[in-house]
Amino acid sequence: MEKFVEILADKQALIERTLTLVVEKIEAAIGTRGRCTIALAGGSTPKPLYEALSTQALPWDKLEVFWGDERYVPPNHPDSNQLMARKAWLDHVPIPDANIHPMPTDGNDPDSDAKKYHSELGKVFQVPESEFPVFDLILLGMGDDGHTASLFPQTEALKVRDRSITVGNKDGQPRITFTVPLINQARCVMFLVSGASKQPALAQIFAASAEELDYPSRLIQPQGELWWLLDAAAGEKLKR
Ligand SMILES: O=C1O[C@H](COP(=O)(O)O)[C@@H](O)[C@H](O)[C@H]1O
């Protein structure tokens, strides 16, 4: 793993730097492999990044878009990570619908929907279901509690090692999420973190030792590049 940590002056600088890196990674993947497989983060932090991506001229038909996690709500629900990314970015660029792979969340069976998405990954990546696909780029956020994707502290989802997709648990509510081994297979993982409320968790995640099950983002150690992109408010204490 190659690890990079950057602390940017403010949220705007964070978004601009991330935009540059994401465009570089997309172009490099398409140049090398003919397509780019990307997984998107939800939450509030990446929205301006997605808005900025919507203004770029990229070979959109070469992008295969997935989500790293999803709230278990219908796709038109205000909490849907898919809806946010579509409104901010995907609805504004000529990306074929077949290249957009939302997590199924409108049934009544999160376990079965997690299995369906696992199968969908196998088909798009053309790997047997027993193997973990290798994403070109996985975008992640981090919650104030150190969770990433829908891998929440002290939950069963953190221990899943035999499949790509599982059911997360946010205060008793199910979510669909990438598992740790799937994320760790990626060529590049980028954390995008903004705001002072993230400082306590970041201190634990960057500490020499801390309980991984309490701070799930510590479990993210990809075989490729790991980027931590922070604004000054989030990264202030890490500078000292
Ligand atoms: O619930 C979620 O939270 C995290 C962090 O979100 P943020 O609002 O603090 O940026 C996010 O990465 C995840 O995808 C989302 O479902």
Ligand as a Chemical Component Dictionary entry (heavy atoms), coordinates in Angstrom:
data_LIG
# 
_chem_comp.id                   LIG 
_chem_comp.type                 NON-POLYMER 
_chem_comp.pdbx_formal_charge   0 
_chem_comp.three_letter_code    LIG 
# 
loop_
_chem_comp_atom.comp_id 
_chem_comp_atom.atom_id 
_chem_comp_atom.alt_atom_id 
_chem_comp_atom.type_symbol 
_chem_comp_atom.charge 
_chem_comp_atom.model_Cartn_x 
_chem_comp_atom.model_Cartn_y 
_chem_comp_atom.model_Cartn_z 
_chem_comp_atom.pdbx_ordinal 
LIG O1 O1 O 0 -23.870 7.734  6.182 1  
LIG C1 C1 C 0 -22.912 7.950  5.520 2  
LIG O2 O2 O 0 -21.903 8.671  6.068 3  
LIG C2 C2 C 0 -20.573 8.681  5.563 4  
LIG C3 C3 C 0 -19.964 10.024 5.962 5  
LIG O3 O3 O 0 -20.838 11.075 5.526 6  
LIG P1 P1 P 0 -20.551 12.621 5.712 7  
LIG O4 O4 O 0 -21.933 13.257 5.630 8  
LIG O5 O5 O 0 -19.922 12.828 7.033 9  
LIG O6 O6 O 0 -19.700 13.044 4.561 10 
LIG C4 C4 C 0 -20.557 8.413  4.076 11 
LIG O7 O7 O 0 -19.257 8.207  3.630 12 
LIG C5 C5 C 0 -21.438 7.222  3.727 13 
LIG O8 O8 O 0 -21.380 6.930  2.331 14 
LIG C6 C6 C 0 -22.835 7.549  4.094 15 
LIG O9 O9 O 0 -23.769 6.567  3.742 16 
# 
loop_
_chem_comp_bond.comp_id 
_chem_comp_bond.atom_id_1 
_chem_comp_bond.atom_id_2 
_chem_comp_bond.value_order 
_chem_comp_bond.pdbx_ordinal 
LIG O1 C1 DOUB 1  
LIG C1 O2 SING 2  
LIG C1 C6 SING 3  
LIG O2 C2 SING 4  
LIG C2 C3 SING 5  
LIG C2 C4 SING 6  
LIG C3 O3 SING 7  
LIG O3 P1 SING 8  
LIG P1 O4 DOUB 9  
LIG P1 O5 SING 10 
LIG P1 O6 SING 11 
LIG C4 O7 SING 12 
LIG C4 C5 SING 13 
LIG C5 O8 SING 14 
LIG C5 C6 SING 15 
LIG C6 O9 SING 16 
# 
